[in-house]
Structures are given as C-alpha cells and as structure tokens.
Amino acid sequence: MADDQGGADDRGWRQDTLDHHTRLSGPLSECPLVSGNRVTLLEDAQSAICAIFDAVEAARDHVHMEYYTSEDVVLGGRSLFSLLEARARSGIEVALIWDAIGSADTPDAQFARLRGAGVRLLEYHSVNPLRRTFDFSVNDRDHRKLTVVDGAIGFLGGVNMSKAYETPASAGQGPEPNAAFWIDNAIRIEGPAVAEIQLLFFKTWRDRGNSRPGRGAGDDLPMRGGPQDAPTPTPSQGTQTLRVAGSAPRQRRPLYNVSICAAIEGARRHILLATGYFVPTRREWRLLADAARRGVAVDLLLAGYSDVPAATHAARAIYGGLLRAGVRVHEVHRGVLHAKVATIDGVWTAIGSSNFDRRSVYYNNEIDAIVLGHETAASIEAMLRNEIALAHAVSLREWESRSLRERAAELSTRLWKQLI
C-alpha cells in the first residue's frame, strides 16, 4: 500500500512539475507549443544518419534538408549525395540548404552533380564575392541541422551531414579530433510539429534564395508539402508537446537561450545538460550556480577532448565557481562530444543545434525542439546518465591543483571568448 501511495505521489509531483514548466514555457515565444507528437531518440550519430537515409529512401513527395555541414557522408554502404541524386531523378522534390563555412570542404563538383540531377540548392552566405549570395560574416551562420520528409517526418539534433561520423566508436579519441569518434544524437519527430520545422526551412529559402544559377543560388521556393507559409500539419501521432525554437539572434530571436534560461531558473529537482562547447554568458553561468545553491542537482556533461581546444580551455577556466556552488562537472574523454541536449525535472527537454555558448546566443541561426513530456525526458535522462557513468568527474581539488600550463591556456582564451 505504501508503494502504491508513493507511486501516486510521484505521479502527482511529475504532473505538477510538467504543468509548472508548461506555464513557464507558454509566454516565452511566438512559436507555438504543439501537442500530439511522437518523439523518438536517436542515441548516436550513426543511428541518426541511417534513420535519415531510411526516411529519404522511403520519401514519396519531397525531402527538405538544411545543415551547417553538408558532406557526402557514407554509412552502411549508402552515400548521402548518391541517395539525394537518385531520389531527385525519380521525381521526388529534393532541396538542400548548407552553410558556406560549415561546408567549405565539400567540392563544388559534388554540388554541381546534385544540381545536374535536379536537386535544388541554396548556399547560405557564400564566402565567394563572385556569387550573389556573398555575405562574408563569420558571425552570421546557418548552424541548423534539420530534415523534413513528406511534411510528415522531421529530424533535429546536433548531427551534421558530416564525414566525421563515419569514424567508429573503436577509434576513441584518436590522434586528431577529425579522425576521432564523435558523440552526438538527434530525434525523429512525427506529428503536427513537423510543419513548424518546415516553416523555418521555407523562411531561410525565401530570405536567402535567388534565381541566379550556380553553387550559391536558390531555385524557386520548394512548394511541395503545402504553401510556403502554411505547410499542412500532420495528424496527432503521440503524446509529446513541443515547441520548434527557430533562433535567429540577428533578428532578435534568441529563442533557445530564452527557453533554457527560464527552465533552469524554474528547475525544482535536477538539471542534466550536455554540450560540446561550454562558453556560457554570464547570466547562463549564474543561473546554473544559483540552481545548485538552492538544492537543485546540476550535472554538466562537457567535452574533455574537442575539435576546438580553445573552447575546452575556456570552459575549464570557469569550473571553479560552479564547483563551489555544488554543480557537478563530468568531462567526456572517449571521443569528441558534439551533442547539444538538456533535460530538467524529468519533464522538460531541449535538443537541437544550439550549443551552451555565446555564438548560439548572439550570432547563429539555430533550431531546437523544446519538448514537454515525461517520455522524451526519461529517454534523454537515461542516455545522459549512461554517458556520465563513462565520463571523468572533475573535483574542486583537482581543478584548484591544475598545472600552470593549463592555467596559461585558460588565460589565452579570454581574447578568443570576446571574438566568438
């Protein structure tokens, strides 16, 4: 009987907490909270990319993709660009947006091949002054990672279409980060919220596209899946409520930052946050420390090994105050941590392209799913706690006794932090 009572009490607490976070989330953004969605966690990057390949292969009408990094990634014997080419030749509308800096290593010839097959292409802010989309700005990039298939299935997360994910887990850290194993994840969404993802894709295409042919051009706006400003929502598919937060800081829409700060400030029991690049604003740092001081269990899963070493040093420089406040810091060393995911109180979850850093707050266009629901939070929490068990727990004593070399590296990041 006591167990039944405890279970009932716990269910009541969870519902009350869900209502609490729903109230906090409601007024934060013009982006709607959409109910009736099924959210499936894809726990590693290779699984995510293979799931995207499966959905693209099964597409009946259209495939819309927008990625900071678009490379011809090959997994399970399948090549992304060959798959897109084949789908376009079969009559499926295929459209791809990529960021010029994030995809700088992809040869022009590969994009030309896609265009020749009928794939519609748009390069975001070309770095080539001869192209009409030229707008060289290090600090105005399209950092989003999204796929929409037939207006019915959407994918969001930290996973790029990058050849870095071809490296198996057995590679570990590797001699060089680009040849190491990359730790990342994504979600598959089915339900009415997919229309919100597609709206953001159409907006980028409309705002940045043009009719001039070539690598940097945008063809006529893709129209399949509904009018460009009102894709037809799909019917209810599940129980999860979510907001698609399309952050565009240059348009004064830092939606991820606003959402996660409100959730951290309203946290009651626990916060689990994983990010590959931890360079928080002063407010973000303070909110985490304040949460720990008021008794919330705060666990940060951070990179101990990175493709951007300066970001790791910048993060370590601010561990001290967090550790003293009671925040628990866990560094990942089994590969390059690239994930961007957080869950709070077992009911609130964020997963997408936003890092917990200054760039995502002030500069980059991002896309994240803010999910309100027990199911998604439970799967994310289990994944993060498994990763924490494999990570290195950083103690305050260890941090205070770090080497002079490490301290010098941290000092050198002060200027770098002002530039990002």
N, C-alpha and C positions, 0 to 999 in steps of 0.2 A: 504493500500500500504506500509505504514511504517512497519507493522508487517511482510509482505512478505519480505521486504528488510532485516529486522532484522534476519528473519529465514534463508535467503540466506547467510547473513554474517556469521551467526553462523555455518552453514553447511560448508562454506568455511574455517572458522577457524578450525573446527574439522578435516577436510581433511588435512589441512596444518599441524596440530599438529600430526595427525596419520602418515603422511609422515615423519615428524621430528623424532618421536620415532622409526619408522621403520629404518630410516638411522642410528640412534644411536645403535639399536639392531643388525643390519646386521653384522658388523665385529667382534662381541664380542666372538663368539664361533664357533667351527667346527660343532656343532649341527645345522641342517638346520632349516630355517624358512619355515614352511609347510602351504600352503594355502588350502582352500576348506574344512574346518572343521565346524561341528556343536558342540557348547559347551553349555551344559545345567547346570545351577547352582542348586545344591542340598543344600538348605539353612541350614539344620540342620543334625546332625549326624545320627539320627534315619532314616530320609528320605534317606540319602546316603546309609546306610547299607541295607535298604529294597530294594532300587533300584539295588544294587549289587546282593542281593539274587534273585531278579526277573531275572536279566540277566543270573545268573548262572543256574537257573531253565530252562531258555529257550535255553541254550547252545546246539549246535548241534555237535561240534567237540572238543573244548578244553577250559579249564579255567586255567589261569596262575595268581597266586597271590603272592605278596611279601609285607610283613608287619613287622614293628618293633615289634608290639604286635599282636600275633595270639592266641586268646582265643575262646572258644566255645560260642560266643555271641548268645543270644536268643532274637529275636524281632518278634512281630506279630505271635507268635506261631511257628516260624521257628528257627532251630538251625543251625549255620554255619557248624559245623562238620558233623552233620547228612546229611545236604544238599550236602556237598562235597563227603561224603561216598556214598550216593545214586547215584550221578552223575557218580562217578568213576565206580561203579558196573554196570551202564547202558552202559558203553563203552566210555564215554567221557574221554578224557585225562585231568586229574586234577593234577596240580603241585603247590606246596606251599613252599615258602621260608619264614623263620622267623628268627628274631634276638634272640640269646640265652639270652641276658639280658632282652630285652623288653618282652620276652615271658616266663620268668623264672617261673611264677606262673602256667603255663599250665602243668598238669601232663604228665609224659612220657606215661602213659597208653592211653591218648587221642590221642597222635601222633601215637602210635602203632596201635590203632584202625583204623586210617586213612590209614596207610600203609597196613594193612590187607585187606582193601577194594580196594587197588590198587592205592591210591593217592601217587604221587611221592613227596618226602620230602627232603628239604635241610635246615639244621640249620646253620645260619651264625655265625662264630666264637664261637664255643662251649666253655663253661666255665668248661667243664669236661675234665681233662687231659687224660682220657682213650679213648676219641673219636678222630678220625682222623682230624676232623675239629677244634680241640682245638687250640685256639689262643687268650688267655685271654687278652683283651685290652679294658679297659673302654673307651678309646678314638678312637676306630675304630669300629663303629657300623653301621649296616644297618638300617637307620632310615626311609627308604622309605615306602610309602603306595600306592600300585597300584594293580589293577585288569585288566586283559585283557580277553575278551571273544570272541572266534572265530576269533581273529585278527581284529575284526570289531568295537568293543566297548571297550573303556578304561575308567577307573575311577582313578582320582588323587585327593589328598587333604590332609587335616590334620587328617582325620578319620582313626584310627586304627580299627582292628577287636578286640575290647576290650569290656569286660563286663561292663565297666564304663558307656557305652552308653545305658545300659538297664534302667538307672535311669531316671524317667520322669522329665519334667521341674518343676513340682509342688514341687519337693524336694528342689529347690533353692540351697543355699549354703550348707545346711546340716551340721551336727556336725563334719563330717570328709570329706575331699575332695574326697576320693574314693567312698563316699556314696552320693555325691552331683550331681547336674545336670551339664553335660559337654556341653559347647558351641563350636560347630565345624561345618565344612562344607566341601563340595567336589564338583567336577564337573564330569559330564559324557561327554566323547568325542567320536564323531563318525566322521570318515574321515581318510585321509592319515596319520595324525599324530599318530594314534594308533600304526602303525608299529614301530615308534620311541620308544614308551613305551615298546613294546615287545622286541626290540633290547636290551634295558637295562636289562630286565628280563633275557634274554638268556646269556648276558655277566656275570651277577652275578652267574648264574647257572654254566656256563663253568669255571669261575675262581675259584669258591669255591667248586664245586662238586667233588665227587669221587665215587668209586664203592663199598666201604665197607658198608655192611648192618647195619642198626641201626638208632637210632634217629638222629644222626648227619651226616648221609650220604646223598649224592646226587645220584639219579639214573641216567641212561643215559639221556643226554640232551633231553628235550622235543623238538620234531621236527615238530609237527603239527602247521600249520599256516605259513609254508614256511621254507626254510633253516635257520639255526640258525643265520647267519649273514645278512640275507636279507629277512625278512618276507614280504609277498606280500602286498603292500599298498592297502587300500580300495579306491573306487572311491570318488570323491568330494561329500560332504554331506551338506556343508554350506558355510558361507562367512568369517569365522574367520581364521586368520593366527596365527599360534602358533609355538613356539619352545619348545620341551621337553628337559628341562635342567636337565641332569643327573649328579649332582655334586658328585665328588669324590675327596675331598681335599687332601687325601694322594697320589693321582695320579696327583696332581697339577691341579685339575679341579674344583675350587670353583665357578661353573657357575652361581648359583643363586646370590651370592654376587656380582659378576662382573656385572650381568644384572641389579639388582635393584640399585646398586650404579650409574650406567650410567643413568638410568631412573630418579633417584632423582636429579642428577646433571643437567639433561636436562629439569626438570619439569618447566612448564610455569605458570600454574594456581593453581592446587591443588594436594595434596598427601593425601591419606587415607590409613593407614596401621594398621592392626590388628595382634597382636602376643601374644601368651600366655607367652612367655619367652623373655623379652626385656633386653638383655645384649649385646648391640652393641659393635662393635670395635670402636676405636677412630675415624676412618675415617667415618664409618656409622653415628656416633653421629654428627660429624662435618658437614656432608653433609645435614642432616636434619635441623640443626641450620642455616646453610648458606642459604638453600632454604627459610626458614621462613624470614630471614633478607632481602632477595631480593624481598619479597612480595608474595611468594607462600603460599597459605593457607595449613598448615600442621596439620593434625589431627591424633593423635595416639590413638588407642583403645587398652588398656593394661589391664592386669589382676590385679584386686584388691583383689582377693582371688584365691589361687593356691594350687596345689598339691606339689609344690616346693616353700615353703615360702621364702627361700633364694633368689630365682630369683626375687620375688616381691620386696624384700628389696633392692636388687642390682639395680633394675630399678628405684626405688624411690630416690636412692642416687644421680642419675644424672638428675632428673627432673629440677632442678634449672636453669641450663644453657639453657636448651631447652625452658622453660617457659619464661625466659628473652629474648630469641631470637624471641619469638612470636609463638612458637609451642603450639598447644592446646592438652592437655592430658586428656583423658577420661578413668576412671577406671571402669571395669565391676565387679559388685558385685552380680549379680543374679545367678551366678554359676561359674564353673571353665572354664575360657577362654582357649581353646586349639587351636583355629583357627590360620592359617598362610596364610594371604591374604593381598594383597595391590592393589590399583588402582591409576593411575596417569593421570591427564588431560583428563579423560573421554575416553581414547583410549588404555592405557597400563595397563595390569593386570597380577599379579603373584598369583598363588595359588598352594599349594602343601605341602610338608612335612618340608620345611625349616623354622626354627624359625629365628627371627632377633636377633641372638645371636652368641657367639663365637664358640660354638660347630658346628653349621651348616657351619661356615666359614672354620674352621680348621680341623674338625675331621670326622663328619658323612657323610656317603653316603646318598644323598637326591635325590628327584625327584620333579620337579615343572614344571607347564605349564606357559610359558610366552606368554600371548595372546595379539595380536594386533588387535583391533576391537572395534567398538562402542557398539555392542550388549552386549558382555560379561562385558565390563566396566560399562555399565549402570546398569545391574542387580547386579553386585558386589557393586557398589556405593550405590544403594538403600538399599541393605541389611546392609551395614556398617552404613549408616546414621540412619537407624531404630535402630540399636544397640547403636549408640551414644546417641540417644534420651533417652534410658533407663539407660545410664551409669552416673557416677558421674564425673563432670568436676572439675579437680584439678586446683585451682588458685595458683598464685605465693605466695600470702599472706598466704594461707593455708599451702603450702609447707614450707615456712620460719618459721611458728609457730608450726611445728610438734613437738611431745614430745621428751624428752630426751631418752625415751625407744626406740622410732622409730629410732632416730639418732644412738643409740648404735647398733641396729640391722643392720643398713646400714653399719656401720664401720666393723661389723663382717663379712660382705660379701666380703670384699676386698681380703682376702685369698682364699675364695671359688671361686671368679672370676678367680683367677690365676690357679686354679686346673681344671677348665672346658674348 
